[in-house]
Amino acid sequence: PETVPAEEPVPAPADEIVLVPLRMSPDQAKEATAKYLERADPRLISTMPPLAAQLSIPDAKGSETPELYWITRGAHGPGAESALGLVCFRMAQGLAPFAQILHLSLVPGGDDWKE
């Protein structure tokens, strides 16, 4: 079978906020998010359900599976050590499909986009 190369991301301007999907195995994602959460404000994180619990929603299937994205600036490479934040959401079915945000956090200094 022929393999299709992954699309190369289009470089974003240095000051643009971008969401970069975590494309890794569940074990790698768990390790990367744990490393990221070490950088996050513990007071903020203590107000949220554990991220690991959010990632293992028992009835999630297909498009309802939680998705993780690094929040970063175009000039920063995405990753646990450099991401400005992390967002986890899933598409959910109700009377109409909707997005459910399961986790949203910024690390100290990650909110400079407000200026």
C-alpha positions as a Markdown table, in Angstrom:
| # | Residue | x | y | z |
|---|---|---|---|---|
| 1 | Pro | 0.0 | 0.0 | 0.0 |
| 2 | Glu | 1.1 | 3.5 | -0.8 |
| 3 | Thr | 1.7 | 5.8 | 2.2 |
| 4 | Val | 0.5 | 9.4 | 2.1 |
| 5 | Pro | 2.8 | 11.9 | 3.6 |
| 6 | Ala | 1.5 | 14.0 | 6.5 |
| 7 | Glu | 0.6 | 17.5 | 5.5 |
| 8 | Glu | 3.2 | 20.0 | 6.5 |
| 9 | Pro | 1.7 | 22.8 | 8.7 |
| 10 | Val | 1.6 | 26.2 | 7.1 |
| 11 | Pro | 3.9 | 28.4 | 9.2 |
| 12 | Ala | 1.9 | 31.1 | 11.1 |
| 13 | Pro | 3.0 | 34.6 | 11.7 |
| 14 | Ala | 5.2 | 34.9 | 14.8 |
| 15 | Asp | 2.4 | 36.7 | 16.8 |
| 16 | Glu | -0.6 | 34.6 | 15.7 |
| 17 | Ile | -2.2 | 32.3 | 18.2 |
| 18 | Val | -2.7 | 28.8 | 16.7 |
| 19 | Leu | -4.1 | 25.5 | 17.9 |
| 20 | Val | -1.9 | 22.5 | 17.1 |
| 21 | Pro | -3.4 | 19.0 | 17.5 |
| 22 | Leu | -1.5 | 16.5 | 19.6 |
| 23 | Arg | -0.9 | 13.8 | 17.1 |
| 24 | Met | 0.4 | 11.0 | 19.4 |
| 25 | Ser | -0.6 | 7.8 | 21.0 |
| 26 | Pro | -2.8 | 8.0 | 24.1 |
| 27 | Asp | 0.2 | 7.1 | 26.3 |
| 28 | Gln | 2.4 | 9.7 | 24.7 |
| 29 | Ala | -0.4 | 12.3 | 25.1 |
| 30 | Lys | -0.9 | 11.4 | 28.8 |
| 31 | Glu | 2.9 | 11.9 | 29.3 |
| 32 | Ala | 3.0 | 15.2 | 27.3 |
| 33 | Thr | 0.0 | 16.7 | 29.1 |
| 34 | Ala | 1.4 | 15.7 | 32.5 |
| 35 | Lys | 4.6 | 17.5 | 31.6 |
| 36 | Tyr | 2.6 | 20.5 | 30.5 |
| 37 | Leu | 0.4 | 20.6 | 33.6 |
| 38 | Glu | 3.6 | 20.9 | 35.7 |
| 39 | Arg | 4.0 | 24.3 | 34.2 |
| 40 | Ala | 0.4 | 25.4 | 34.7 |
| 41 | Asp | -0.8 | 27.3 | 37.7 |
| 42 | Pro | -1.7 | 24.7 | 40.4 |
| 43 | Arg | -4.5 | 26.9 | 41.7 |
| 44 | Leu | -6.2 | 26.9 | 38.3 |
| 45 | Ile | -5.6 | 23.2 | 37.7 |
| 46 | Ser | -7.1 | 22.4 | 41.1 |
| 47 | Thr | -10.4 | 23.9 | 40.1 |
| 48 | Met | -10.8 | 21.4 | 37.1 |
| 49 | Pro | -11.6 | 17.8 | 36.9 |
| 50 | Pro | -8.4 | 15.7 | 36.2 |
| 51 | Leu | -7.5 | 15.8 | 32.5 |
| 52 | Ala | -7.0 | 12.1 | 32.5 |
| 53 | Ala | -10.6 | 11.6 | 33.4 |
| 54 | Gln | -11.7 | 13.9 | 30.6 |
| 55 | Leu | -9.7 | 11.9 | 28.1 |
| 56 | Ser | -11.3 | 8.6 | 29.0 |
| 57 | Ile | -15.0 | 9.3 | 28.5 |
| 58 | Pro | -16.4 | 5.7 | 28.4 |
| 59 | Asp | -19.2 | 6.4 | 25.9 |
| 60 | Ala | -17.1 | 8.5 | 23.5 |
| 61 | Lys | -16.9 | 7.1 | 20.0 |
| 62 | Gly | -15.9 | 8.5 | 16.6 |
| 63 | Ser | -16.3 | 12.2 | 16.4 |
| 64 | Glu | -17.2 | 12.3 | 20.2 |
| 65 | Thr | -13.7 | 11.2 | 21.1 |
| 66 | Pro | -11.9 | 14.0 | 23.0 |
| 67 | Glu | -9.4 | 16.0 | 21.0 |
| 68 | Leu | -6.3 | 17.8 | 22.5 |
| 69 | Tyr | -4.7 | 20.9 | 21.0 |
| 70 | Trp | -1.7 | 22.9 | 22.2 |
| 71 | Ile | -2.3 | 26.6 | 22.2 |
| 72 | Thr | 0.8 | 28.3 | 20.9 |
| 73 | Arg | 2.1 | 31.3 | 19.0 |
| 74 | Gly | 3.2 | 30.8 | 15.4 |
| 75 | Ala | 6.9 | 31.3 | 16.3 |
| 76 | His | 6.8 | 28.7 | 19.0 |
| 77 | Gly | 7.0 | 25.0 | 18.2 |
| 78 | Pro | 4.2 | 23.1 | 19.9 |
| 79 | Gly | 5.0 | 20.9 | 22.8 |
| 80 | Ala | 4.7 | 20.4 | 26.6 |
| 81 | Glu | 7.7 | 22.7 | 27.2 |
| 82 | Ser | 6.7 | 25.6 | 24.9 |
| 83 | Ala | 2.9 | 25.6 | 24.6 |
| 84 | Leu | 1.1 | 28.6 | 26.0 |
| 85 | Gly | -1.9 | 26.5 | 26.8 |
| 86 | Leu | -3.9 | 23.4 | 26.3 |
| 87 | Val | -7.5 | 22.8 | 25.2 |
| 88 | Cys | -9.4 | 19.6 | 25.1 |
| 89 | Phe | -12.8 | 19.3 | 23.6 |
| 90 | Arg | -15.2 | 16.9 | 21.9 |
| 91 | Met | -18.0 | 17.1 | 19.5 |
| 92 | Ala | -21.2 | 15.9 | 21.2 |
| 93 | Gln | -24.6 | 14.9 | 20.0 |
| 94 | Gly | -27.7 | 16.4 | 21.5 |
| 95 | Leu | -30.7 | 17.8 | 19.6 |
| 96 | Ala | -28.0 | 19.4 | 17.5 |
| 97 | Pro | -24.3 | 18.7 | 17.5 |
| 98 | Phe | -22.2 | 20.9 | 19.7 |
| 99 | Ala | -18.6 | 21.2 | 20.9 |
| 100 | Gln | -18.0 | 20.6 | 24.6 |
| 101 | Ile | -14.9 | 22.1 | 26.1 |
| 102 | Leu | -13.5 | 19.6 | 28.6 |
| 103 | His | -10.3 | 21.5 | 29.6 |
| 104 | Leu | -8.8 | 24.9 | 28.8 |
| 105 | Ser | -5.8 | 26.3 | 30.5 |
| 106 | Leu | -2.9 | 28.7 | 30.0 |
| 107 | Val | 0.5 | 28.6 | 31.7 |
| 108 | Pro | 1.8 | 31.7 | 33.5 |
| 109 | Gly | 2.8 | 34.2 | 30.9 |
| 110 | Gly | 0.6 | 32.4 | 28.3 |
| 111 | Asp | -2.1 | 35.1 | 28.5 |
| 112 | Asp | 0.1 | 37.9 | 26.9 |
| 113 | Trp | -2.3 | 37.7 | 23.9 |
| 114 | Lys | -4.7 | 39.9 | 25.9 |
| 115 | Glu | -2.4 | 42.9 | 25.4 |
